[in-house]
Amino acid sequence: MKLSPLAQRLARMDQFRDASWTVLAENVPVWPAVPPVPTMQWTDGDNAYGPSQGTAELLDALALRGRAQGAALGPESLLVTNGGFDALALITRRLHTRGIRRVICAGPVLSSVVGLFESIGVEPVVLAWDDLFTGERWRGLGCGATDAFYLNTPHNPTGACLAEDVAKQLLADQQRFGFQLILDLVYDSFCFQDGCSGSPLAWVGNWQGVYAFNSFSKSYGAPGLRVGWLMAEPAVIPQLTAQFEMERIAVSTTAQTKAAALCALGNRSLVDAVRRGRKLVLDWAAAERIEIAAGHGGTQLWVDLQVGDSERFADLLMERERVVVTTGANYHPVQPRYIRLPTGLDTATLTSGLEAIERVRRGAGAADLTFSGSAVR
Ligand SMILES: Cc1ncc(COP(=O)(O)O)c(C=O)c1O
C-alpha cells in the first residue's frame, strides 16, 4: 500500500520547506474571511468524552440542514464521524458483512476509494459517469442484493451532478432490485448550474439500503476539524454507532461545537468564493484556448492542459515553479492527461499558480518529455 500521488507530492514538497511553494493540490475552498467559530476552552470538551453518536447540538444542526434540503432526516438518522472517509469506511465494512460483493462506481473515482473497496475483498466496477447514466445503462449490469452503488455527486473530479430524473430512477431501482446505494455528498454546497441540484436527498423516499455521508471538509472549508456525518435509516444508526464506539469512542467535542457553529453560520461566502474562482479559471482557459468541459459543480475544474503526460508536467511544475498540483494519477482509472485545478483558492494564489502553469506550458519542449525525476512513485 502506498500514499496517494497527492500525498506523495506534498511529502516531496515538505523535503524542501525553505522554498516558497504554491499549493494548488487540494480542492479545499478557502474562506474569504475567517469564519467566527467559538474559541474553545479546555473544559468545553477536551477534558471529557462526548457521546458516540454525536453531540445533541450538532445532530440537531445537521438534521435541520438536511431538512432544509428537503430530506426526511431527524437526529435519529445521523451519526457524526471523523470526516467523510470515516463514514465511508464504516458503511463499506457494514456492506461487506452483509454479503456485498461488487460496488459499481461512477468514475473516474479517487483511487483511495477503490483501494478501500478492494481492501475488504469487494470488486469495484468503475464506469465513466456519462456511460453509466446515459440511457439507464446501469440497468444492464443486473444489480441486485449482492451489489452496491457508490455515487459521488457533485462529482470529484468532473463536477457532474445527478439529474433529478436519473436520481429518481436509480432510487426506484434500488428499492425494486435491492442493491445498496452509497451517496457521497461532500461537495453538496457547490452546484453552479441552474435547474440542477447538488444533493439528491430530497428524492430519497425510503432510506432502507440507502447510505449517505457528508463532511465539513469541503462544504465548510474545514478539513482539519475531521468532522463528517453519516445518514441512514434510523434502525441502522445504533449498530453503526456501536461499531464507531468500539473503534473511536467519539469525535472531538470541541470540533463538533465548531462544526455546529459553522452549520448555523452557513457557507454563502465560501460558495461565492468558489464561484468566483471557477470563473477566473474558466476565463483563463478560454484566453489560453484550453477547452474545459466544466461540470455542474464541485470545487475544482478537471482539465486536459494539452501537455501530454500530466505526471511529467506536474513534475516540471514542482521543479521549475515550485507549484504542486493533483493529477489524473490520483484517480481510477488513471487519467494520464488530466490535472485538477482548484477553484476555491484566494484570487492571488490562483492567479500566480495559473501564471506558473502557463510559463511551464510554453516552456515545455521535447527534451522535457523525457524528464524522469517524478515525485510520484
Ligand atoms: C469525493 C470525496 N469523498 C470524500 C472525501 C473525504 O473527505 P473528508 O474525509 O476529508 O471529510 C473527499 C475528500 O477529498 C472527496 O473528494
PDBQT file of the ligand as one rigid body, heavy atoms in Angstrom, charges set to zero:
ROOT
HETATM    1  C1  LIG A 401     -15.206  12.527  -3.271  1.00  0.00    +0.000 C 
HETATM    2  C2  LIG A 401     -14.711  12.666  -1.870  1.00  0.00    +0.000 A 
HETATM    3  N1  LIG A 401     -15.305  11.965  -0.911  1.00  0.00    +0.000 NA
HETATM    4  C3  LIG A 401     -14.907  12.040   0.362  1.00  0.00    +0.000 A 
HETATM    5  C4  LIG A 401     -13.871  12.856   0.723  1.00  0.00    +0.000 A 
HETATM    6  C5  LIG A 401     -13.475  12.821   2.165  1.00  0.00    +0.000 C 
HETATM    7  O1  LIG A 401     -13.418  13.968   2.836  1.00  0.00    +0.000 OA
HETATM    8  P1  LIG A 401     -13.069  14.053   4.390  1.00  0.00    +0.000 P 
HETATM    9  O2  LIG A 401     -12.741  12.690   4.898  1.00  0.00    +0.000 OA
HETATM   10  O3  LIG A 401     -11.913  14.987   4.474  1.00  0.00    +0.000 OA
HETATM   11  O4  LIG A 401     -14.282  14.591   5.015  1.00  0.00    +0.000 OA
HETATM   12  C6  LIG A 401     -13.205  13.606  -0.246  1.00  0.00    +0.000 A 
HETATM   13  C7  LIG A 401     -12.050  14.449   0.087  1.00  0.00    +0.000 C 
HETATM   14  O5  LIG A 401     -11.299  14.890  -0.727  1.00  0.00    +0.000 OA
HETATM   15  C8  LIG A 401     -13.648  13.519  -1.583  1.00  0.00    +0.000 A 
HETATM   16  O6  LIG A 401     -13.068  14.210  -2.570  1.00  0.00    +0.000 OA
ENDROOT
TORSDOF 0
